[in-house]
Structures are given as C-alpha cells and as structure tokens.
Amino acid sequence: MADAKEFTCKDIGMVGCPFKVRAATEEEVMMHAANHAAKAHGIKEAPADLKAKIQKAIKTVQV
Ligand SMILES: [Zn+2]
C-alpha cells in the first residue's frame, strides 16, 4: 500500500465530466489535470484560482 493523489474533475464543479486522474505526486496530478483542462474544457492556461481549486480537490488515496 502506498499513498497516491487523486483528482476528479466533478469535484471542481465540472458536472458530467468523467475525468479522474491518479498519480504518485500532486505535481503529476496537476500536470494531467492541466492537460485535461486544455483538451476537454478549452482552458489553455488555468488561472490561479482554478489551480487553487484543483489543489484543494486533490485527495490522498491508498493504492
Ligand atoms: Zn473535466
């Protein structure tokens, strides 16, 4: 068992978005989330408040 970081797009209010990412570090999760935001939501450069929202929504899970 190890700790992993998980982010679900729904958690920041993207209702109906099935995107979920799990990675070893918060940095990695942020990277995947940024890629996803650009591709799926047309957010090329996430503003600071959105990044803060994502960071808050990242959960630590046991894998
Ligand atoms: Zn999404």
N, CA, C, O and the ligand as a Tripos MOL2 file, in Angstrom:
@<TRIPOS>MOLECULE
protein
  253   251    64     0     0
PROTEIN
NO_CHARGES

@<TRIPOS>ATOM
      1 N           0.8410   -1.2020    0.0000 N.3       1 MET1
      2 CA          0.0000    0.0000    0.0000 C.3       1 MET1
      3 C           0.8700    1.2420    0.0000 C.2       1 MET1
      4 O           1.9050    1.3150    0.6610 O.2       1 MET1
      5 N           0.4170    2.1910   -0.7500 N.am      2 ALA2
      6 CA          1.1510    3.4500   -0.8210 C.3       2 ALA2
      7 C           0.1570    4.5820   -1.0090 C.2       2 ALA2
      8 O          -0.9790    4.3780   -1.4370 O.2       2 ALA2
      9 N           0.6050    5.7520   -0.6850 N.am      3 ASP3
     10 CA         -0.2440    6.9200   -0.8970 C.3       3 ASP3
     11 C          -0.2010    7.3530   -2.3570 C.2       3 ASP3
     12 O           0.8510    7.3340   -2.9960 O.2       3 ASP3
     13 N          -1.3430    7.7360   -2.8620 N.am      4 ALA4
     14 CA         -1.3880    8.3090   -4.2050 C.3       4 ALA4
     15 C          -2.2930    9.5240   -4.1450 C.2       4 ALA4
     16 O          -3.0880    9.6840   -3.2190 O.2       4 ALA4
     17 N          -2.1580   10.3740   -5.1440 N.am      5 LYS5
     18 CA         -3.0040   11.5700   -5.2130 C.3       5 LYS5
     19 C          -4.0410   11.3700   -6.3020 C.2       5 LYS5
     20 O          -3.7510   10.8570   -7.3820 O.2       5 LYS5
     21 N          -5.2410   11.7850   -5.9900 N.am      6 GLU6
     22 CA         -6.3160   11.5910   -6.9440 C.3       6 GLU6
     23 C          -7.1220   12.8710   -7.1200 C.2       6 GLU6
     24 O          -7.4060   13.5960   -6.1670 O.2       6 GLU6
     25 N          -7.4770   13.1170   -8.3680 N.am      7 PHE7
     26 CA         -8.2920   14.2970   -8.6740 C.3       7 PHE7
     27 C          -9.4360   13.8900   -9.5880 C.2       7 PHE7
     28 O          -9.2470   13.1760  -10.5730 O.2       7 PHE7
     29 N         -10.6170   14.3570   -9.2430 N.am      8 THR8
     30 CA        -11.8000   14.0930  -10.0480 C.3       8 THR8
     31 C         -12.3460   15.4320  -10.5150 C.2       8 THR8
     32 O         -12.5630   16.3390   -9.7130 O.2       8 THR8
     33 N         -12.5620   15.5470  -11.8050 N.am      9 CYS9
     34 CA        -12.9830   16.8220  -12.3860 C.3       9 CYS9
     35 C         -14.3160   17.3170  -11.8140 C.2       9 CYS9
     36 O         -14.5180   18.5170  -11.6300 O.2       9 CYS9
     37 N         -15.2050   16.3850  -11.5410 N.am     10 LYS10
     38 CA        -16.5040   16.7230  -10.9460 C.3      10 LYS10
     39 C         -16.3440   17.5500   -9.6780 C.2      10 LYS10
     40 O         -17.1700   18.4110   -9.3760 O.2      10 LYS10
     41 N         -15.2630   17.2770   -8.9350 N.am     11 ASP11
     42 CA        -15.0430   17.9290   -7.6420 C.3      11 ASP11
     43 C         -14.7900   19.4260   -7.7600 C.2      11 ASP11
     44 O         -14.8810   20.1480   -6.7670 O.2      11 ASP11
     45 N         -14.4740   19.9020   -8.9650 N.am     12 ILE12
     46 CA        -14.3270   21.3540   -9.1100 C.3      12 ILE12
     47 C         -15.5100   21.9360   -9.8720 C.2      12 ILE12
     48 O         -15.4390   23.0370  -10.4200 O.2      12 ILE12
     49 N         -16.5920   21.1770   -9.8950 N.am     13 GLY13
     50 CA        -17.8190   21.7200  -10.4500 C.3      13 GLY13
     51 C         -18.0520   21.4230  -11.9250 C.2      13 GLY13
     52 O         -19.0030   21.9290  -12.5220 O.2      13 GLY13
     53 N         -17.1760   20.5910  -12.5200 N.am     14 MET14
     54 CA        -17.3590   20.2100  -13.9200 C.3      14 MET14
     55 C         -18.3580   19.0480  -13.9730 C.2      14 MET14
     56 O         -17.9850   17.8930  -14.1790 O.2      14 MET14
     57 N         -19.6080   19.3830  -13.7830 N.am     15 VAL15
     58 CA        -20.6490   18.3700  -13.7180 C.3      15 VAL15
     59 C         -20.7290   17.6100  -15.0470 C.2      15 VAL15
     60 O         -20.7580   18.2080  -16.1230 O.2      15 VAL15
     61 N         -20.7620   16.2930  -14.9430 N.am     16 GLY16
     62 CA        -20.8880   15.4810  -16.1370 C.3      16 GLY16
     63 C         -19.5610   15.1130  -16.7560 C.2      16 GLY16
     64 O         -19.5240   14.3530  -17.7240 O.2      16 GLY16
     65 N         -18.4700   15.6300  -16.2240 N.am     17 CYS17
     66 CA        -17.1530   15.2680  -16.7440 C.3      17 CYS17
     67 C         -16.6500   14.0370  -16.0020 C.2      17 CYS17
     68 O         -16.5310   14.0540  -14.7770 O.2      17 CYS17
     69 N         -16.3550   12.9780  -16.7330 N.am     18 PRO18
     70 CA        -15.9500   11.7270  -16.0830 C.3      18 PRO18
     71 C         -14.4530   11.6520  -15.7710 C.2      18 PRO18
     72 O         -13.9700   10.6280  -15.2880 O.2      18 PRO18
     73 N         -13.7280   12.7230  -16.0440 N.am     19 PHE19
     74 CA        -12.2650   12.6740  -15.8840 C.3      19 PHE19
     75 C         -11.8200   12.4690  -14.4370 C.2      19 PHE19
     76 O         -12.3010   13.1130  -13.5040 O.2      19 PHE19
     77 N         -10.8910   11.5500  -14.3040 N.am     20 LYS20
     78 CA        -10.3290   11.2500  -12.9980 C.3      20 LYS20
     79 C          -8.8730   10.8890  -13.2330 C.2      20 LYS20
     80 O          -8.5600   10.1540  -14.1700 O.2      20 LYS20
     81 N          -7.9820   11.3960  -12.3970 N.am     21 VAL21
     82 CA         -6.5760   11.0540  -12.5650 C.3      21 VAL21
     83 C          -5.9810   10.6750  -11.2130 C.2      21 VAL21
     84 O          -6.3030   11.2560  -10.1770 O.2      21 VAL21
     85 N          -5.1130    9.6910  -11.2640 N.am     22 ARG22
     86 CA         -4.4160    9.2830  -10.0480 C.3      22 ARG22
     87 C          -2.9370    9.1990  -10.3750 C.2      22 ARG22
     88 O          -2.5510    8.6000  -11.3790 O.2      22 ARG22
     89 N          -2.1120    9.7930   -9.5330 N.am     23 ALA23
     90 CA         -0.6730    9.7670   -9.7610 C.3      23 ALA23
     91 C           0.0320    9.7480   -8.4160 C.2      23 ALA23
     92 O          -0.5910    9.8900   -7.3640 O.2      23 ALA23
     93 N           1.3340    9.5720   -8.4750 N.am     24 ALA24
     94 CA          2.1090    9.4310   -7.2440 C.3      24 ALA24
     95 C           2.2390   10.7540   -6.5000 C.2      24 ALA24
     96 O           2.2610   10.7850   -5.2690 O.2      24 ALA24
     97 N           2.3240   11.8350   -7.2480 N.am     25 THR25
     98 CA          2.5430   13.1280   -6.6060 C.3      25 THR25
     99 C           1.4970   14.1560   -7.0490 C.2      25 THR25
    100 O           0.8580   14.0260   -8.0930 O.2      25 THR25
    101 N           1.3560   15.1720   -6.2130 N.am     26 GLU26
    102 CA          0.4130   16.2400   -6.5080 C.3      26 GLU26
    103 C           0.8220   16.9720   -7.7920 C.2      26 GLU26
    104 O          -0.0270   17.3860   -8.5810 O.2      26 GLU26
    105 N           2.1270   17.1230   -7.9830 N.am     27 GLU27
    106 CA          2.6400   17.8070   -9.1810 C.3      27 GLU27
    107 C           2.1900   17.0770  -10.4450 C.2      27 GLU27
    108 O           1.7600   17.6900  -11.4220 O.2      27 GLU27
    109 N           2.3040   15.7540  -10.3930 N.am     28 GLU28
    110 CA          1.9090   14.9410  -11.5490 C.3      28 GLU28
    111 C           0.4130   15.0680  -11.8210 C.2      28 GLU28
    112 O          -0.0180   15.1950  -12.9670 O.2      28 GLU28
    113 N          -0.3590   15.0300  -10.7520 N.am     29 VAL29
    114 CA         -1.8010   15.1640  -10.9000 C.3      29 VAL29
    115 C          -2.1380   16.5170  -11.5220 C.2      29 VAL29
    116 O          -2.9890   16.6060  -12.4060 O.2      29 VAL29
    117 N          -1.4650   17.5670  -11.0550 N.am     30 MET30
    118 CA         -1.6960   18.9100  -11.5900 C.3      30 MET30
    119 C          -1.3800   18.9660  -13.0820 C.2      30 MET30
    120 O          -2.0840   19.6150  -13.8560 O.2      30 MET30
    121 N          -0.3210   18.2820  -13.4660 N.am     31 MET31
    122 CA          0.0800   18.2590  -14.8610 C.3      31 MET31
    123 C          -0.9960   17.5890  -15.7280 C.2      31 MET31
    124 O          -1.3700   18.1000  -16.7840 O.2      31 MET31
    125 N          -1.4750   16.4480  -15.2620 N.am     32 HIS32
    126 CA         -2.5180   15.7450  -16.0000 C.3      32 HIS32
    127 C          -3.8090   16.5640  -16.0390 C.2      32 HIS32
    128 O          -4.5000   16.6200  -17.0570 O.2      32 HIS32
    129 N          -4.1110   17.1900  -14.9210 N.am     33 ALA33
    130 CA         -5.3300   18.0000  -14.8420 C.3      33 ALA33
    131 C          -5.2420   19.1760  -15.8080 C.2      33 ALA33
    132 O          -6.2290   19.5230  -16.4580 O.2      33 ALA33
    133 N          -4.0700   19.7860  -15.9040 N.am     34 ALA34
    134 CA         -3.8870   20.9180  -16.8180 C.3      34 ALA34
    135 C          -4.0550   20.4710  -18.2700 C.2      34 ALA34
    136 O          -4.6950   21.1540  -19.0690 O.2      34 ALA34
    137 N          -3.4730   19.3150  -18.6020 N.am     35 ASN35
    138 CA         -3.6410   18.7580  -19.9480 C.3      35 ASN35
    139 C          -5.1010   18.5050  -20.2520 C.2      35 ASN35
    140 O          -5.5920   18.8310  -21.3330 O.2      35 ASN35
    141 N          -5.7820   17.9270  -19.2960 N.am     36 HIS36
    142 CA         -7.1950   17.6140  -19.4640 C.3      36 HIS36
    143 C          -8.0260   18.8820  -19.6220 C.2      36 HIS36
    144 O          -8.9110   18.9490  -20.4750 O.2      36 HIS36
    145 N          -7.7420   19.8780  -18.8060 N.am     37 ALA37
    146 CA         -8.4810   21.1440  -18.8710 C.3      37 ALA37
    147 C          -8.3390   21.7760  -20.2580 C.2      37 ALA37
    148 O          -9.2980   22.3180  -20.8080 O.2      37 ALA37
    149 N          -7.1390   21.6970  -20.8060 N.am     38 ALA38
    150 CA         -6.8940   22.2630  -22.1290 C.3      38 ALA38
    151 C          -7.6670   21.5090  -23.2070 C.2      38 ALA38
    152 O          -8.3100   22.1140  -24.0640 O.2      38 ALA38
    153 N          -7.5950   20.1720  -23.1490 N.am     39 LYS39
    154 CA         -8.2240   19.3450  -24.1800 C.3      39 LYS39
    155 C          -9.7330   19.2970  -24.0590 C.2      39 LYS39
    156 O         -10.4520   19.4690  -25.0440 O.2      39 LYS39
    157 N         -10.2070   19.0610  -22.8480 N.am     40 ALA40
    158 CA        -11.6350   18.7950  -22.6690 C.3      40 ALA40
    159 C         -12.4470   20.0520  -22.4070 C.2      40 ALA40
    160 O         -13.6230   20.1200  -22.7640 O.2      40 ALA40
    161 N         -11.8240   21.0500  -21.7850 N.am     41 HIS41
    162 CA        -12.5880   22.2240  -21.3850 C.3      41 HIS41
    163 C         -12.1260   23.5120  -22.0570 C.2      41 HIS41
    164 O         -12.6570   24.5880  -21.7820 O.2      41 HIS41
    165 N         -11.1400   23.3950  -22.9340 N.am     42 GLY42
    166 CA        -10.6640   24.5600  -23.6620 C.3      42 GLY42
    167 C          -9.9850   25.5970  -22.7810 C.2      42 GLY42
    168 O          -9.8970   26.7690  -23.1470 O.2      42 GLY42
    169 N          -9.5010   25.1610  -21.6080 N.am     43 ILE43
    170 CA         -8.7840   26.0750  -20.7160 C.3      43 ILE43
    171 C          -7.2930   25.8950  -20.9720 C.2      43 ILE43
    172 O          -6.6590   24.9910  -20.4290 O.2      43 ILE43
    173 N          -6.7470   26.7710  -21.8050 N.am     44 LYS44
    174 CA         -5.3520   26.6000  -22.2070 C.3      44 LYS44
    175 C          -4.4000   26.8910  -21.0550 C.2      44 LYS44
    176 O          -3.4340   26.1640  -20.8260 O.2      44 LYS44
    177 N          -4.6860   27.9450  -20.3520 N.am     45 GLU45
    178 CA         -3.8310   28.3210  -19.2230 C.3      45 GLU45
    179 C          -4.7310   28.5010  -18.0100 C.2      45 GLU45
    180 O          -5.4950   29.4630  -17.9280 O.2      45 GLU45
    181 N          -4.6360   27.5780  -17.0800 N.am     46 ALA46
    182 CA         -5.5160   27.6340  -15.9150 C.3      46 ALA46
    183 C          -5.1700   28.8380  -15.0490 C.2      46 ALA46
    184 O          -4.0130   29.0060  -14.6650 O.2      46 ALA46
    185 N          -6.1540   29.6790  -14.7370 N.am     47 PRO47
    186 CA         -5.8830   30.8140  -13.8480 C.3      47 PRO47
    187 C          -5.5730   30.3340  -12.4270 C.2      47 PRO47
    188 O          -5.8890   29.2040  -12.0540 O.2      47 PRO47
    189 N          -4.9560   31.2080  -11.6550 N.am     48 ALA48
    190 CA         -4.5050   30.8390  -10.3120 C.3      48 ALA48
    191 C          -5.6260   30.3020   -9.4360 C.2      48 ALA48
    192 O          -5.4250   29.3650   -8.6630 O.2      48 ALA48
    193 N          -6.8190   30.9030   -9.5580 N.am     49 ASP49
    194 CA         -7.8950   30.4470   -8.6780 C.3      49 ASP49
    195 C          -8.3700   29.0480   -9.0500 C.2      49 ASP49
    196 O          -8.8010   28.2770   -8.1930 O.2      49 ASP49
    197 N          -8.2840   28.7310  -10.3480 N.am     50 LEU50
    198 CA         -8.6580   27.3840  -10.7760 C.3      50 LEU50
    199 C          -7.6290   26.3680  -10.2800 C.2      50 LEU50
    200 O          -7.9790   25.2750   -9.8360 O.2      50 LEU50
    201 N          -6.3610   26.7490  -10.3640 N.am     51 LYS51
    202 CA         -5.3020   25.8640   -9.8650 C.3      51 LYS51
    203 C          -5.4810   25.6050   -8.3820 C.2      51 LYS51
    204 O          -5.3070   24.4790   -7.9160 O.2      51 LYS51
    205 N          -5.8300   26.6450   -7.6420 N.am     52 ALA52
    206 CA         -6.0380   26.5050   -6.2040 C.3      52 ALA52
    207 C          -7.2060   25.5610   -5.9330 C.2      52 ALA52
    208 O          -7.1710   24.7470   -5.0110 O.2      52 ALA52
    209 N          -8.2340   25.6910   -6.7580 N.am     53 LYS53
    210 CA         -9.4160   24.8360   -6.6360 C.3      53 LYS53
    211 C          -9.0570   23.3670   -6.8790 C.2      53 LYS53
    212 O          -9.5020   22.4710   -6.1610 O.2      53 LYS53
    213 N          -8.2450   23.1510   -7.9040 N.am     54 ILE54
    214 CA         -7.8090   21.7930   -8.2240 C.3      54 ILE54
    215 C          -6.9770   21.2290   -7.0790 C.2      54 ILE54
    216 O          -7.1710   20.0880   -6.6600 O.2      54 ILE54
    217 N          -6.0440   22.0450   -6.5770 N.am     55 GLN55
    218 CA         -5.1910   21.5870   -5.4900 C.3      55 GLN55
    219 C          -6.0090   21.1740   -4.2710 C.2      55 GLN55
    220 O          -5.7090   20.1820   -3.6070 O.2      55 GLN55
    221 N          -7.0460   21.9570   -3.9940 N.am     56 LYS56
    222 CA         -7.9150   21.6600   -2.8660 C.3      56 LYS56
    223 C          -8.6890   20.3700   -3.0800 C.2      56 LYS56
    224 O          -8.9950   19.6430   -2.1350 O.2      56 LYS56
    225 N          -9.0010   20.1000   -4.3590 N.am     57 ALA57
    226 CA         -9.8310   18.9330   -4.6800 C.3      57 ALA57
    227 C          -9.0160   17.6490   -4.7460 C.2      57 ALA57
    228 O          -9.5800   16.5570   -4.8120 O.2      57 ALA57
    229 N          -7.6910   17.7760   -4.7270 N.am     58 ILE58
    230 CA         -6.8410   16.5810   -4.7880 C.3      58 ILE58
    231 C          -6.9140   15.8360   -3.4640 C.2      58 ILE58
    232 O          -6.7200   16.4000   -2.3880 O.2      58 ILE58
    233 N          -7.2040   14.5400   -3.5890 N.am     59 LYS59
    234 CA         -7.3240   13.7140   -2.3950 C.3      59 LYS59
    235 C          -6.1670   12.7380   -2.3200 C.2      59 LYS59
    236 O          -5.6090   12.3270   -3.3380 O.2      59 LYS59
    237 N          -5.8210   12.3770   -1.1040 N.am     60 THR60
    238 CA         -4.8300   11.3280   -0.9240 C.3      60 THR60
    239 C          -5.5570   10.0080   -0.7780 C.2      60 THR60
    240 O          -6.4600    9.8720    0.0480 O.2      60 THR60
    241 N          -5.1620    9.0360   -1.5810 N.am     61 VAL61
    242 CA         -5.8120    7.7300   -1.5290 C.3      61 VAL61
    243 C          -4.7650    6.6320   -1.3110 C.2      61 VAL61
    244 O          -3.5840    6.8090   -1.6090 O.2      61 VAL61
    245 N          -5.2220    5.5130   -0.7900 N.am     62 GLN62
    246 CA         -4.3420    4.3590   -0.6050 C.3      62 GLN62
    247 C          -4.4850    3.4420   -1.8080 C.2      62 GLN62
    248 O          -5.5940    3.0850   -2.2080 O.2      62 GLN62
    249 N          -3.3440    3.0660   -2.3790 N.am     63 VAL63
    250 CA         -3.4160    2.1450   -3.5160 C.3      63 VAL63
    251 C          -2.6020    0.8820   -3.2430 C.2      63 VAL63
    252 O          -2.5440   -0.0100   -4.0890 O.2      63 VAL63
    253 ZN        -13.0340   17.6670  -16.9460 Zn       64 ZN64
@<TRIPOS>BOND
     1     1     2 1
     2     2     3 1
     3     3     4 2
     4     3     5 am
     5     5     6 1
     6     6     7 1
     7     7     8 2
     8     7     9 am
     9     9    10 1
    10    10    11 1
    11    11    12 2
    12    11    13 am
    13    13    14 1
    14    14    15 1
    15    15    16 2
    16    15    17 am
    17    17    18 1
    18    18    19 1
    19    19    20 2
    20    19    21 am
    21    21    22 1
    22    22    23 1
    23    23    24 2
    24    23    25 am
    25    25    26 1
    26    26    27 1
    27    27    28 2
    28    27    29 am
    29    29    30 1
    30    30    31 1
    31    31    32 2
    32    31    33 am
    33    33    34 1
    34    34    35 1
    35    35    36 2
    36    35    37 am
    37    37    38 1
    38    38    39 1
    39    39    40 2
    40    39    41 am
    41    41    42 1
    42    42    43 1
    43    43    44 2
    44    43    45 am
    45    45    46 1
    46    46    47 1
    47    47    48 2
    48    47    49 am
    49    49    50 1
    50    50    51 1
    51    51    52 2
    52    51    53 am
    53    53    54 1
    54    54    55 1
    55    55    56 2
    56    55    57 am
    57    57    58 1
    58    58    59 1
    59    59    60 2
    60    59    61 am
    61    61    62 1
    62    62    63 1
    63    63    64 2
    64    63    65 am
    65    65    66 1
    66    66    67 1
    67    67    68 2
    68    67    69 am
    69    69    70 1
    70    70    71 1
    71    71    72 2
    72    71    73 am
    73    73    74 1
    74    74    75 1
    75    75    76 2
    76    75    77 am
    77    77    78 1
    78    78    79 1
    79    79    80 2
    80    79    81 am
    81    81    82 1
    82    82    83 1
    83    83    84 2
    84    83    85 am
    85    85    86 1
    86    86    87 1
    87    87    88 2
    88    87    89 am
    89    89    90 1
    90    90    91 1
    91    91    92 2
    92    91    93 am
    93    93    94 1
    94    94    95 1
    95    95    96 2
    96    95    97 am
    97    97    98 1
    98    98    99 1
    99    99   100 2
   100    99   101 am
   101   101   102 1
   102   102   103 1
   103   103   104 2
   104   103   105 am
   105   105   106 1
   106   106   107 1
   107   107   108 2
   108   107   109 am
   109   109   110 1
   110   110   111 1
   111   111   112 2
   112   111   113 am
   113   113   114 1
   114   114   115 1
   115   115   116 2
   116   115   117 am
   117   117   118 1
   118   118   119 1
   119   119   120 2
   120   119   121 am
   121   121   122 1
   122   122   123 1
   123   123   124 2
   124   123   125 am
   125   125   126 1
   126   126   127 1
   127   127   128 2
   128   127   129 am
   129   129   130 1
   130   130   131 1
   131   131   132 2
   132   131   133 am
   133   133   134 1
   134   134   135 1
   135   135   136 2
   136   135   137 am
   137   137   138 1
   138   138   139 1
   139   139   140 2
   140   139   141 am
   141   141   142 1
   142   142   143 1
   143   143   144 2
   144   143   145 am
   145   145   146 1
   146   146   147 1
   147   147   148 2
   148   147   149 am
   149   149   150 1
   150   150   151 1
   151   151   152 2
   152   151   153 am
   153   153   154 1
   154   154   155 1
   155   155   156 2
   156   155   157 am
   157   157   158 1
   158   158   159 1
   159   159   160 2
   160   159   161 am
   161   161   162 1
   162   162   163 1
   163   163   164 2
   164   163   165 am
   165   165   166 1
   166   166   167 1
   167   167   168 2
   168   167   169 am
   169   169   170 1
   170   170   171 1
   171   171   172 2
   172   171   173 am
   173   173   174 1
   174   174   175 1
   175   175   176 2
   176   175   177 am
   177   177   178 1
   178   178   179 1
   179   179   180 2
   180   179   181 am
   181   181   182 1
   182   182   183 1
   183   183   184 2
   184   183   185 am
   185   185   186 1
   186   186   187 1
   187   187   188 2
   188   187   189 am
   189   189   190 1
   190   190   191 1
   191   191   192 2
   192   191   193 am
   193   193   194 1
   194   194   195 1
   195   195   196 2
   196   195   197 am
   197   197   198 1
   198   198   199 1
   199   199   200 2
   200   199   201 am
   201   201   202 1
   202   202   203 1
   203   203   204 2
   204   203   205 am
   205   205   206 1
   206   206   207 1
   207   207   208 2
   208   207   209 am
   209   209   210 1
   210   210   211 1
   211   211   212 2
   212   211   213 am
   213   213   214 1
   214   214   215 1
   215   215   216 2
   216   215   217 am
   217   217   218 1
   218   218   219 1
   219   219   220 2
   220   219   221 am
   221   221   222 1
   222   222   223 1
   223   223   224 2
   224   223   225 am
   225   225   226 1
   226   226   227 1
   227   227   228 2
   228   227   229 am
   229   229   230 1
   230   230   231 1
   231   231   232 2
   232   231   233 am
   233   233   234 1
   234   234   235 1
   235   235   236 2
   236   235   237 am
   237   237   238 1
   238   238   239 1
   239   239   240 2
   240   239   241 am
   241   241   242 1
   242   242   243 1
   243   243   244 2
   244   243   245 am
   245   245   246 1
   246   246   247 1
   247   247   248 2
   248   247   249 am
   249   249   250 1
   250   250   251 1
   251   251   252 2
@<TRIPOS>SUBSTRUCTURE
     1 MET1         2 RESIDUE 1 A MET
     2 ALA2         6 RESIDUE 1 A ALA
     3 ASP3        10 RESIDUE 1 A ASP
     4 ALA4        14 RESIDUE 1 A ALA
     5 LYS5        18 RESIDUE 1 A LYS
     6 GLU6        22 RESIDUE 1 A GLU
     7 PHE7        26 RESIDUE 1 A PHE
     8 THR8        30 RESIDUE 1 A THR
     9 CYS9        34 RESIDUE 1 A CYS
    10 LYS10       38 RESIDUE 1 A LYS
    11 ASP11       42 RESIDUE 1 A ASP
    12 ILE12       46 RESIDUE 1 A ILE
    13 GLY13       50 RESIDUE 1 A GLY
    14 MET14       54 RESIDUE 1 A MET
    15 VAL15       58 RESIDUE 1 A VAL
    16 GLY16       62 RESIDUE 1 A GLY
    17 CYS17       66 RESIDUE 1 A CYS
    18 PRO18       70 RESIDUE 1 A PRO
    19 PHE19       74 RESIDUE 1 A PHE
    20 LYS20       78 RESIDUE 1 A LYS
    21 VAL21       82 RESIDUE 1 A VAL
    22 ARG22       86 RESIDUE 1 A ARG
    23 ALA23       90 RESIDUE 1 A ALA
    24 ALA24       94 RESIDUE 1 A ALA
    25 THR25       98 RESIDUE 1 A THR
    26 GLU26      102 RESIDUE 1 A GLU
    27 GLU27      106 RESIDUE 1 A GLU
    28 GLU28      110 RESIDUE 1 A GLU
    29 VAL29      114 RESIDUE 1 A VAL
    30 MET30      118 RESIDUE 1 A MET
    31 MET31      122 RESIDUE 1 A MET
    32 HIS32      126 RESIDUE 1 A HIS
    33 ALA33      130 RESIDUE 1 A ALA
    34 ALA34      134 RESIDUE 1 A ALA
    35 ASN35      138 RESIDUE 1 A ASN
    36 HIS36      142 RESIDUE 1 A HIS
    37 ALA37      146 RESIDUE 1 A ALA
    38 ALA38      150 RESIDUE 1 A ALA
    39 LYS39      154 RESIDUE 1 A LYS
    40 ALA40      158 RESIDUE 1 A ALA
    41 HIS41      162 RESIDUE 1 A HIS
    42 GLY42      166 RESIDUE 1 A GLY
    43 ILE43      170 RESIDUE 1 A ILE
    44 LYS44      174 RESIDUE 1 A LYS
    45 GLU45      178 RESIDUE 1 A GLU
    46 ALA46      182 RESIDUE 1 A ALA
    47 PRO47      186 RESIDUE 1 A PRO
    48 ALA48      190 RESIDUE 1 A ALA
    49 ASP49      194 RESIDUE 1 A ASP
    50 LEU50      198 RESIDUE 1 A LEU
    51 LYS51      202 RESIDUE 1 A LYS
    52 ALA52      206 RESIDUE 1 A ALA
    53 LYS53      210 RESIDUE 1 A LYS
    54 ILE54      214 RESIDUE 1 A ILE
    55 GLN55      218 RESIDUE 1 A GLN
    56 LYS56      222 RESIDUE 1 A LYS
    57 ALA57      226 RESIDUE 1 A ALA
    58 ILE58      230 RESIDUE 1 A ILE
    59 LYS59      234 RESIDUE 1 A LYS
    60 THR60      238 RESIDUE 1 A THR
    61 VAL61      242 RESIDUE 1 A VAL
    62 GLN62      246 RESIDUE 1 A GLN
    63 VAL63      250 RESIDUE 1 A VAL
    64 ZN64       253 GROUP 0 **** ****
